[in-house]
Amino acid sequence: MPEGHSVHRIARQFARNFVGKRIRLSSPQGRFVDGAKMLDGHTMTDARAVGKQMFLEFDNGLWLRVHLGLYGAWDFAGDIHASGTDAAIRGRRRRNVGPAAAAVTLDLAGEDSLQSIGAPRLTRLRMAEDEQVSVGAVGFPPEPVGQVRVRLLAGDVVADLRGPTACVVLDPQEVQVAMDRLGPDPLLDDSRAAEDRFVTVVRKKPTPIARLLMDQLVVSGIGNVYRAELLFRAGLNPHAPGRSLSDEQARALWKDWAHLLKIGVATGQMMTRDGLSDAAYGRALRRRADRHWVYKREGLPCRVCGTHIALEEMAARKLYWCPKCQS
């Protein structure tokens, strides 16, 4: 399932390439015909991500809410442009995963995806958990591929949505209710109040901290990968009740989530390891196996203490952790 960094990146694609344009909406699959009619021909005025959910606003006051879930993905095609901020990132490398380090945006093959995305009418960009760019002579607009729930066409750019858990039209009041239900997202609100909200909820709950971090009503955007990595980086036992954490431990989790989320949005990858050389950092961006401390490393020695990484199931999701470092 796409985690928070992916959804924020998708929202930025819409902000760059669709906001301010009149959008033609259709449902090639036929399952969203009524919803598409409500928005067809209207101008997109806003694109927001809150955790794992995205909200697109139109000039008739209605919004499109999309939750990709396990199988959803967006395909972009056409004259896709990167923003000035991301263009400035291009080509620089980060030696360490730190707040002041330089960033680089790479696709799965280690290529600069911003350069590829900018090729007018030649690029298809798939945005789900991983971003894949392919370049070829593609007619515009391209034919829908697969079961496209909704297509958004804006002159020289097109976005196709396939396999979402949710794709619904909401009025402003319904959008506010949906947003208010979600836990705080540090990329939207990094205030002390948002931090306090997270800390207060966590420290009241008898629920294991590993389950709390996956609860989107507690904190927005964290999925299975970031959950495992955050707990390892904090040295916390995933079974520890939320209320057993100290104030300092809970605040440190919030701050580290904000830190890792920014890295994920900048690079497009869930990079969670620190202190890597330039060469090691480049390899990690290309290969998930080199990117994480514990995620999907069951049975392998811990990178810190050598203990075999454990794998168990918690709330129907796989949990990876080090029994020694997180004892």
Buried (B, 14 or more C-beta within 10 A) or exposed (E): BBBBBBBBBBBBBBBBBBBEBBBBBBBBBEBBEEBBEBBBEBBBBBBBBBBBBBBBBBBEEBBBBBBBEEEBBBBBBBBBBBBEEBBEBBEEBBEBBEEEBEBBBBBBEEEBBBBBBBBEBBBBBBBBBBBBBEEEEBEBBBEBEEEBBBBBBBBBBBBBBBBBBEBBBBEEEBBEEBBEEBBBBBBBEBEEEBBBBBBEBBBEBEBBBBBBBBBBEBBBBBBBBBBBBBBBBBEBBBBBBBEBBEEEBBBBBBEBBBBBBBBBBBBBBBBBBEEBEEEEBBBBBBEBEBBBBBBBBBEEEBBEEEBBBBBEEBEEBEBBBBEEBBE
